[in-house]
C-alpha cells in the first residue's frame, strides 16, 4: 500500500510538470499494484473457501468418533 502512495505522489508531481510519459508509467504501476492486491485477496478467499469445508468435516469426524468411543 505504501508503494501505491509513493506512486500517487509521483503521479501528482508528473501532472504538475505535465510529463505525459511519467503520467502514463505511474498510472500503469498503480493499476498493476492494485490488480496484484485484488488477485492476492481472491487467492486468500478461494483458499479459505476450499479449506473451511474440509476443516468442518474433520471436526465432525473427530466429534463423532469420540462419541462412539464413549458409548463403547
N, C-alpha and C positions, 0 to 999 in steps of 0.2 A: 504494500500500500504506500510505503514511503517512496518507492520508485515512481508511482503514479503522481504523487505530489511534486516530486522533482521534475518530472516530465511536464506537468502543468505549468510550473514556474518557467521552464524553458520555452514552452509554448507562448506564454504571456509575453516574455521578452522578445520572442521572434515576431509576434504580432505587432508589438510596439515599433520594431525596427523594420517591419514589412519584409522579412526574409521568407519568401514563398517556399523555398526548398526546406528550410528548417521547420516551417509550419507543417508541411506535409510529412516529414520524417517524424516529428514529435507526435503528431496525431496517429501515425502508423504505430509507433511504440506504445502509446496509450491504449489503442484498440487491441494490440497483441497481448498486452499485460491483462487487460480486462477479460479477453477471451480465455487466457490461461487460468485466471481465477475462477471463471464460470465452469470451465472443464474440470478443475480440481474439486469444486463443490459438487458437481454432478457425479464424479467418481466416488466421493465420500458418501453421497446419498445412495448411490447404487450398491456400494459395498454393504452399507448398513441394511438396506432393503433385502439384500441377499442373505446376510448372516443372521438377522433377527429371527426369521422362522426356524433356522437351524438351532439357534440357542434355545428358543422356546420349546422345540421338540426334545432337545436334550434334557431340559429341566423337567418336562413332563415325564420322560422315560425314567429319570432318576427318582422322581417322586413316586411313580407307580411301582418301581422296583422296590423301594424302601417300604411301601405299604404292603406289598406281597410278602416281603421278608418278615415284617412284624406279625402278620397273620399266622405264619407257619411256625 
